[in-house]
Amino acid sequence: MREAILLTYMGAPSTLDEIKPFLFRLFSDRDLINFGVPAFLQKPLAYLISTFRTPKVKPQYEAIGGGSPLVRYALDQANLLEKETGIKTFLGMLYSKPLLKEVVKEIERYSPDRLYVLTLYPQYSVATAGACFRDVKKFLSKKFNYTFIKSWCRNPYYIKWIQKSIEKELKDLKEPLILFSAHSLPKYIVENGDIYVNEIEDTVKLVMEKFKEIPYKISYQSKVGPIKWLEPSTEEVLKELKEEKRKEVLVFPISFVSEHIETLYELDVEYGELANELGLNYKRVKLDHKNLLLIKALSSEIDKLRKE
């Protein structure tokens, strides 16, 4: 039987020139961000927002090397997953190159008997993993036999990867609080029954079984636009820690599996500077995207499907 794996994600601009088209595709997706306007106005509004936002975020990408490493790191993960499983692995992004709609053509030429679709979002949300599955269904021919892995937020290898990553950074801290900073979502998505917050909380509880004596909090980052997003924000929680007279905070980017703009700039630069102003000893756990435990988490999810 000819098998294949499709790893998918939203993507990121790898160069400065890709910023505006990436943002336009992102804000055009009404399932991800509904601005509360009639559907026919979504794209014009997305064009305006991407036009005005590009000059604002361009310096951030310049500060981290002229583009996001996310796609490059995802390709690393796809190659390592292929090596680990022995199954041909493709990578497709929703809003940046390599675009999913183009990668699907490669998959159809490869013509697998069975395709396993796995996103790089451990926690499920209709707006993230759900959007990936939606587009796979839209672009992939119905003749293919494909199976989705909806969520892997409780995968034991994934949990161990987080625990080991945190453990490394705890050595130099005396009385830390662990802050799990997750990518935020518009609040209305969760109010309509999305399971994202529950899955974040489940992951954190499993991770904290190893660190029972250490206090922790969960926060949300990367709010965009005027609509209401999940709370508390990472910024708010850092200010709360100052009020609580906390001295040390160790931040883990809980919903991410590789470095990108939200870790390298938002967490390291923006919140790093804020923490410094607040007098906090602030450390951020780096994400080892090629760690064997993380690759094992992905491959073990594929193994489950192969046994079905």
Salt bridges, closest charged atoms under 4 A:
GLU3 OE1 - ARG306 NH2 2.68
ASP29 OD2 - ARG134 NH2 2.77
ASP31 OD2 - ARG134 NH1 2.73
ASP76 OD2 - HIS289 NE2 2.91
GLU84 OE2 - LYS296 NZ 3.06
GLU102 OE1 - LYS105 NZ 3.38
ASP135 OD1 - ARG134 NE 2.75
ASP135 OD1 - LYS138 NZ 3.66
GLU167 OE2 - LYS210 NZ 3.60
GLU169 OE1 - LYS283 NZ 3.29
GLU199 OE2 - ARG154 NH2 3.56
ASP202 OD2 - ARG154 NH2 2.78
GLU231 OE1 - LYS187 NZ 3.92
GLU235 OE2 - LYS239 NZ 3.27
GLU244 OE2 - LYS217 NZ 3.35
GLU259 OE1 - ARG284 NH2 2.83
GLU262 OE1 - HIS183 ND1 2.78
ASP268 OD1 - ARG284 NE 2.78
ASP268 OD2 - LYS286 NZ 3.07
GLU301 OE2 - LYS304 NZ 3.08
